[in-house]
Amino acid sequence: MSEVEQIEDRIQRLSPEELGTLRGWFAEFDAQVWDRQIEADSKAGKLNHLVEKSMAEHKAGKSSPL
């Protein structure tokens, strides 16, 4: 049995309370992983094209105030 299968099996055995705790922990963990990836992509310039496109659309009057 793979490690992932073992984890899946353990998750299926959790009580509703434990499952709720796991969900909260995983949501926070996943958000932190996402934040680190976005930060790394930003520092590497991988998001520059999106910034340039949005700025061009704004200058062309295609945006609205939030």
Backbone atoms as SQL, in Angstrom:
CREATE TABLE atoms (id INTEGER PRIMARY KEY, chain TEXT, resi INTEGER, resn TEXT, atom TEXT, x REAL, y REAL, z REAL);
INSERT INTO atoms VALUES
  (1, 'A', 1, 'MET', 'N', 0.863, -1.177, 0.000),
  (2, 'A', 1, 'MET', 'CA', 0.000, 0.000, 0.000),
  (3, 'A', 1, 'MET', 'C', 0.909, 1.240, 0.000),
  (4, 'A', 2, 'SER', 'N', 0.612, 2.178, -0.889),
  (5, 'A', 2, 'SER', 'CA', 1.416, 3.398, -0.967),
  (6, 'A', 2, 'SER', 'C', 1.147, 4.305, 0.234),
  (7, 'A', 3, 'GLU', 'N', 2.024, 5.261, 0.411),
  (8, 'A', 3, 'GLU', 'CA', 1.850, 6.198, 1.527),
  (9, 'A', 3, 'GLU', 'C', 0.547, 6.979, 1.380),
  (10, 'A', 4, 'VAL', 'N', 0.224, 7.384, 0.156),
  (11, 'A', 4, 'VAL', 'CA', -1.022, 8.131, -0.068),
  (12, 'A', 4, 'VAL', 'C', -2.219, 7.254, 0.275),
  (13, 'A', 5, 'GLU', 'N', -2.183, 6.006, -0.121),
  (14, 'A', 5, 'GLU', 'CA', -3.282, 5.098, 0.203),
  (15, 'A', 5, 'GLU', 'C', -3.408, 4.913, 1.713),
  (16, 'A', 6, 'GLN', 'N', -2.283, 4.861, 2.401),
  (17, 'A', 6, 'GLN', 'CA', -2.310, 4.743, 3.862),
  (18, 'A', 6, 'GLN', 'C', -2.947, 5.982, 4.486),
  (19, 'A', 7, 'ILE', 'N', -2.598, 7.151, 3.970),
  (20, 'A', 7, 'ILE', 'CA', -3.175, 8.399, 4.485),
  (21, 'A', 7, 'ILE', 'C', -4.672, 8.431, 4.209),
  (22, 'A', 8, 'GLU', 'N', -5.064, 8.046, 3.004),
  (23, 'A', 8, 'GLU', 'CA', -6.500, 8.006, 2.673),
  (24, 'A', 8, 'GLU', 'C', -7.244, 7.088, 3.630),
  (25, 'A', 9, 'ASP', 'N', -6.669, 5.936, 3.895),
  (26, 'A', 9, 'ASP', 'CA', -7.292, 4.975, 4.809),
  (27, 'A', 9, 'ASP', 'C', -7.439, 5.575, 6.202),
  (28, 'A', 10, 'ARG', 'N', -6.390, 6.241, 6.680),
  (29, 'A', 10, 'ARG', 'CA', -6.440, 6.869, 8.010),
  (30, 'A', 10, 'ARG', 'C', -7.484, 7.970, 8.056),
  (31, 'A', 11, 'ILE', 'N', -7.592, 8.754, 6.988),
  (32, 'A', 11, 'ILE', 'CA', -8.576, 9.843, 6.944),
  (33, 'A', 11, 'ILE', 'C', -9.985, 9.275, 7.025),
  (34, 'A', 12, 'GLN', 'N', -10.217, 8.189, 6.332),
  (35, 'A', 12, 'GLN', 'CA', -11.549, 7.574, 6.353),
  (36, 'A', 12, 'GLN', 'C', -11.949, 7.085, 7.745),
  (37, 'A', 13, 'ARG', 'N', -10.991, 6.873, 8.594),
  (38, 'A', 13, 'ARG', 'CA', -11.261, 6.382, 9.948),
  (39, 'A', 13, 'ARG', 'C', -11.429, 7.502, 10.983),
  (40, 'A', 14, 'LEU', 'N', -11.236, 8.747, 10.572),
  (41, 'A', 14, 'LEU', 'CA', -11.334, 9.868, 11.508),
  (42, 'A', 14, 'LEU', 'C', -12.775, 10.103, 11.949),
  (43, 'A', 15, 'SER', 'N', -12.921, 10.593, 13.167),
  (44, 'A', 15, 'SER', 'CA', -14.243, 10.999, 13.658),
  (45, 'A', 15, 'SER', 'C', -14.618, 12.307, 12.948),
  (46, 'A', 16, 'PRO', 'N', -15.884, 12.679, 12.972),
  (47, 'A', 16, 'PRO', 'CA', -16.277, 13.953, 12.362),
  (48, 'A', 16, 'PRO', 'C', -15.497, 15.145, 12.928),
  (49, 'A', 17, 'GLU', 'N', -15.233, 15.124, 14.234),
  (50, 'A', 17, 'GLU', 'CA', -14.482, 16.210, 14.854),
  (51, 'A', 17, 'GLU', 'C', -13.047, 16.243, 14.346),
  (52, 'A', 18, 'GLU', 'N', -12.426, 15.068, 14.286),
  (53, 'A', 18, 'GLU', 'CA', -11.048, 14.993, 13.785),
  (54, 'A', 18, 'GLU', 'C', -10.973, 15.400, 12.317),
  (55, 'A', 19, 'LEU', 'N', -11.969, 15.012, 11.549),
  (56, 'A', 19, 'LEU', 'CA', -12.006, 15.375, 10.137),
  (57, 'A', 19, 'LEU', 'C', -12.127, 16.886, 9.980),
  (58, 'A', 20, 'GLY', 'N', -12.924, 17.512, 10.813),
  (59, 'A', 20, 'GLY', 'CA', -13.041, 18.968, 10.794),
  (60, 'A', 20, 'GLY', 'C', -11.722, 19.643, 11.124),
  (61, 'A', 21, 'THR', 'N', -11.018, 19.118, 12.099),
  (62, 'A', 21, 'THR', 'CA', -9.704, 19.655, 12.454),
  (63, 'A', 21, 'THR', 'C', -8.731, 19.489, 11.294),
  (64, 'A', 22, 'LEU', 'N', -8.745, 18.328, 10.663),
  (65, 'A', 22, 'LEU', 'CA', -7.875, 18.077, 9.513),
  (66, 'A', 22, 'LEU', 'C', -8.193, 19.034, 8.369),
  (67, 'A', 23, 'ARG', 'N', -9.482, 19.247, 8.099),
  (68, 'A', 23, 'ARG', 'CA', -9.869, 20.173, 7.033),
  (69, 'A', 23, 'ARG', 'C', -9.315, 21.572, 7.285),
  (70, 'A', 24, 'GLY', 'N', -9.462, 22.040, 8.507),
  (71, 'A', 24, 'GLY', 'CA', -8.954, 23.371, 8.846),
  (72, 'A', 24, 'GLY', 'C', -7.450, 23.452, 8.687),
  (73, 'A', 25, 'TRP', 'N', -6.748, 22.427, 9.181),
  (74, 'A', 25, 'TRP', 'CA', -5.294, 22.404, 9.066),
  (75, 'A', 25, 'TRP', 'C', -4.880, 22.367, 7.592),
  (76, 'A', 26, 'PHE', 'N', -5.543, 21.519, 6.803),
  (77, 'A', 26, 'PHE', 'CA', -5.141, 21.382, 5.407),
  (78, 'A', 26, 'PHE', 'C', -5.436, 22.645, 4.617),
  (79, 'A', 27, 'ALA', 'N', -6.537, 23.303, 4.886),
  (80, 'A', 27, 'ALA', 'CA', -6.852, 24.557, 4.188),
  (81, 'A', 27, 'ALA', 'C', -5.757, 25.586, 4.443),
  (82, 'A', 28, 'GLU', 'N', -5.313, 25.704, 5.685),
  (83, 'A', 28, 'GLU', 'CA', -4.241, 26.647, 6.032),
  (84, 'A', 28, 'GLU', 'C', -2.922, 26.230, 5.384),
  (85, 'A', 29, 'PHE', 'N', -2.599, 24.956, 5.461),
  (86, 'A', 29, 'PHE', 'CA', -1.378, 24.430, 4.846),
  (87, 'A', 29, 'PHE', 'C', -1.378, 24.694, 3.347),
  (88, 'A', 30, 'ASP', 'N', -2.473, 24.391, 2.680),
  (89, 'A', 30, 'ASP', 'CA', -2.578, 24.566, 1.231),
  (90, 'A', 30, 'ASP', 'C', -2.465, 26.044, 0.852),
  (91, 'A', 31, 'ALA', 'N', -3.064, 26.919, 1.634),
  (92, 'A', 31, 'ALA', 'CA', -2.974, 28.360, 1.369),
  (93, 'A', 31, 'ALA', 'C', -1.532, 28.842, 1.486),
  (94, 'A', 32, 'GLN', 'N', -0.802, 28.333, 2.460),
  (95, 'A', 32, 'GLN', 'CA', 0.594, 28.726, 2.623),
  (96, 'A', 32, 'GLN', 'C', 1.448, 28.237, 1.458),
  (97, 'A', 33, 'VAL', 'N', 1.205, 27.024, 0.990),
  (98, 'A', 33, 'VAL', 'CA', 1.932, 26.498, -0.171),
  (99, 'A', 33, 'VAL', 'C', 1.641, 27.366, -1.387),
  (100, 'A', 34, 'TRP', 'N', 0.373, 27.708, -1.585),
  (101, 'A', 34, 'TRP', 'CA', -0.040, 28.562, -2.710),
  (102, 'A', 34, 'TRP', 'C', 0.635, 29.924, -2.620),
  (103, 'A', 35, 'ASP', 'N', 0.631, 30.525, -1.439),
  (104, 'A', 35, 'ASP', 'CA', 1.260, 31.837, -1.256),
  (105, 'A', 35, 'ASP', 'C', 2.747, 31.795, -1.595),
  (106, 'A', 36, 'ARG', 'N', 3.429, 30.752, -1.147),
  (107, 'A', 36, 'ARG', 'CA', 4.861, 30.630, -1.447),
  (108, 'A', 36, 'ARG', 'C', 5.092, 30.476, -2.951),
  (109, 'A', 37, 'GLN', 'N', 4.226, 29.733, -3.631),
  (110, 'A', 37, 'GLN', 'CA', 4.375, 29.541, -5.074),
  (111, 'A', 37, 'GLN', 'C', 4.135, 30.847, -5.820),
  (112, 'A', 38, 'ILE', 'N', 3.100, 31.584, -5.439),
  (113, 'A', 38, 'ILE', 'CA', 2.822, 32.874, -6.078),
  (114, 'A', 38, 'ILE', 'C', 3.985, 33.829, -5.849),
  (115, 'A', 39, 'GLU', 'N', 4.518, 33.869, -4.639),
  (116, 'A', 39, 'GLU', 'CA', 5.646, 34.746, -4.339),
  (117, 'A', 39, 'GLU', 'C', 6.864, 34.372, -5.185),
  (118, 'A', 40, 'ALA', 'N', 7.145, 33.077, -5.291),
  (119, 'A', 40, 'ALA', 'CA', 8.287, 32.626, -6.095),
  (120, 'A', 40, 'ALA', 'C', 8.086, 32.966, -7.565),
  (121, 'A', 41, 'ASP', 'N', 6.877, 32.749, -8.074),
  (122, 'A', 41, 'ASP', 'CA', 6.583, 33.072, -9.474),
  (123, 'A', 41, 'ASP', 'C', 6.706, 34.563, -9.726),
  (124, 'A', 42, 'SER', 'N', 6.255, 35.358, -8.773),
  (125, 'A', 42, 'SER', 'CA', 6.340, 36.808, -8.910),
  (126, 'A', 42, 'SER', 'C', 7.792, 37.266, -8.942),
  (127, 'A', 43, 'LYS', 'N', 8.595, 36.751, -8.020),
  (128, 'A', 43, 'LYS', 'CA', 10.015, 37.125, -7.972),
  (129, 'A', 43, 'LYS', 'C', 10.748, 36.687, -9.237),
  (130, 'A', 44, 'ALA', 'N', 10.311, 35.590, -9.835),
  (131, 'A', 44, 'ALA', 'CA', 10.949, 35.070, -11.046),
  (132, 'A', 44, 'ALA', 'C', 10.452, 35.776, -12.300),
  (133, 'A', 45, 'GLY', 'N', 9.485, 36.687, -12.143),
  (134, 'A', 45, 'GLY', 'CA', 8.967, 37.423, -13.295),
  (135, 'A', 45, 'GLY', 'C', 7.916, 36.674, -14.089),
  (136, 'A', 46, 'LYS', 'N', 7.455, 35.543, -13.586),
  (137, 'A', 46, 'LYS', 'CA', 6.486, 34.733, -14.326),
  (138, 'A', 46, 'LYS', 'C', 5.100, 35.371, -14.413),
  (139, 'A', 47, 'LEU', 'N', 4.855, 36.394, -13.591),
  (140, 'A', 47, 'LEU', 'CA', 3.540, 37.037, -13.605),
  (141, 'A', 47, 'LEU', 'C', 3.570, 38.393, -14.305),
  (142, 'A', 48, 'ASN', 'N', 4.729, 38.809, -14.788),
  (143, 'A', 48, 'ASN', 'CA', 4.865, 40.128, -15.402),
  (144, 'A', 48, 'ASN', 'C', 3.911, 40.329, -16.565),
  (145, 'A', 49, 'HIS', 'N', 3.711, 39.297, -17.379),
  (146, 'A', 49, 'HIS', 'CA', 2.816, 39.441, -18.524),
  (147, 'A', 49, 'HIS', 'C', 1.382, 39.757, -18.089),
  (148, 'A', 50, 'LEU', 'N', 0.981, 39.234, -16.948),
  (149, 'A', 50, 'LEU', 'CA', -0.366, 39.520, -16.449),
  (150, 'A', 50, 'LEU', 'C', -0.477, 40.966, -15.974),
  (151, 'A', 51, 'VAL', 'N', 0.558, 41.447, -15.323),
  (152, 'A', 51, 'VAL', 'CA', 0.577, 42.837, -14.860),
  (153, 'A', 51, 'VAL', 'C', 0.549, 43.775, -16.067),
  (154, 'A', 52, 'GLU', 'N', 1.378, 43.474, -17.058),
  (155, 'A', 52, 'GLU', 'CA', 1.433, 44.316, -18.254),
  (156, 'A', 52, 'GLU', 'C', 0.092, 44.337, -18.984),
  (157, 'A', 53, 'LYS', 'N', -0.537, 43.191, -19.099),
  (158, 'A', 53, 'LYS', 'CA', -1.841, 43.115, -19.769),
  (159, 'A', 53, 'LYS', 'C', -2.894, 43.911, -19.006),
  (160, 'A', 54, 'SER', 'N', -2.915, 43.769, -17.687),
  (161, 'A', 54, 'SER', 'CA', -3.929, 44.480, -16.901),
  (162, 'A', 54, 'SER', 'C', -3.692, 45.988, -16.938),
  (163, 'A', 55, 'MET', 'N', -2.431, 46.407, -16.924),
  (164, 'A', 55, 'MET', 'CA', -2.134, 47.845, -17.001),
  (165, 'A', 55, 'MET', 'C', -2.542, 48.411, -18.361),
  (166, 'A', 56, 'ALA', 'N', -2.307, 47.662, -19.426),
  (167, 'A', 56, 'ALA', 'CA', -2.699, 48.107, -20.759),
  (168, 'A', 56, 'ALA', 'C', -4.219, 48.222, -20.858),
  (169, 'A', 57, 'GLU', 'N', -4.927, 47.264, -20.312),
  (170, 'A', 57, 'GLU', 'CA', -6.398, 47.313, -20.340),
  (171, 'A', 57, 'GLU', 'C', -6.912, 48.482, -19.501),
  (172, 'A', 58, 'HIS', 'N', -6.270, 48.744, -18.395),
  (173, 'A', 58, 'HIS', 'CA', -6.674, 49.879, -17.560),
  (174, 'A', 58, 'HIS', 'C', -6.462, 51.193, -18.314),
  (175, 'A', 59, 'LYS', 'N', -5.302, 51.352, -18.948),
  (176, 'A', 59, 'LYS', 'CA', -5.013, 52.568, -19.709),
  (177, 'A', 59, 'LYS', 'C', -5.978, 52.739, -20.880),
  (178, 'A', 60, 'ALA', 'N', -6.492, 51.620, -21.405),
  (179, 'A', 60, 'ALA', 'CA', -7.437, 51.668, -22.520),
  (180, 'A', 60, 'ALA', 'C', -8.871, 51.891, -22.033),
  (181, 'A', 61, 'GLY', 'N', -9.032, 52.095, -20.734),
  (182, 'A', 61, 'GLY', 'CA', -10.368, 52.357, -20.184),
  (183, 'A', 61, 'GLY', 'C', -11.222, 51.122, -19.995),
  (184, 'A', 62, 'LYS', 'N', -10.607, 49.951, -19.965),
  (185, 'A', 62, 'LYS', 'CA', -11.371, 48.705, -19.854),
  (186, 'A', 62, 'LYS', 'C', -11.490, 48.204, -18.405),
  (187, 'A', 63, 'SER', 'N', -11.191, 49.069, -17.452),
  (188, 'A', 63, 'SER', 'CA', -11.313, 48.661, -16.043),
  (189, 'A', 63, 'SER', 'C', -12.290, 49.585, -15.344),
  (190, 'A', 64, 'SER', 'N', -12.696, 49.172, -14.168),
  (191, 'A', 64, 'SER', 'CA', -13.611, 50.008, -13.381),
  (192, 'A', 64, 'SER', 'C', -13.133, 50.008, -11.934),
  (193, 'A', 65, 'PRO', 'N', -13.465, 51.058, -11.175),
  (194, 'A', 65, 'PRO', 'CA', -13.046, 51.111, -9.774),
  (195, 'A', 65, 'PRO', 'C', -13.668, 49.975, -8.966),
  (196, 'A', 66, 'LEU', 'N', -12.964, 49.543, -7.957),
  (197, 'A', 66, 'LEU', 'CA', -13.490, 48.495, -7.079),
  (198, 'A', 66, 'LEU', 'C', -14.432, 49.078, -6.060);
